[in-house]
């Protein structure tokens, strides 16, 4: 089932920094600070499940 995003969805994702986060995830060698940020997001996501 395909996922479709509206123009408003894209604007909200840009405002929230989702595309910036995606760029960090795609990096081959994130900085130690970026690794820490990603770990924090992962821990938060796990706590919400």
N, C-alpha and C positions, 0 to 999 in steps of 0.2 A: 504494500500500500504506500504510494508516494506521499511525501510530506510537502505541503505547499505553504509558503510564507507570503503574507501580504506586504505591501509597501510599508504599512505601519509596523509590522513585525520587524522588518529590516531596520527601520529607523530606531525602534526600541532596542534592538540588539546592538546597534552601533553606539547608542547612548550608554548602554550598560558595559561596553568594552568587550563584548563576546568575540569580536573579530581580532582584537588585540590579544586576547587569551589564546585564540586559535593559532595566531602567529608564533606565540611562545611554544605551544605544544608541537608545532611543526619543525621547530629548530632542532638541528642535530645536536647542538651543544648549548643547552640553556645555561645561564649564569647560576651561581649558587642561590642568589636571591630569587630568580625565576623558579628554580626548583622548590624553594621554600613556599612560594606563593601557590604553585601547583599542588604541593602536598596539603596546604591549608584548605584549598578548594576541594580536594579529594576527601579530606577528613570531614568537612562540612557536608558534602554530598552523602557520605556514608551515614552520618548522624541523622540525616533527613529520611533515610530509608528505614 
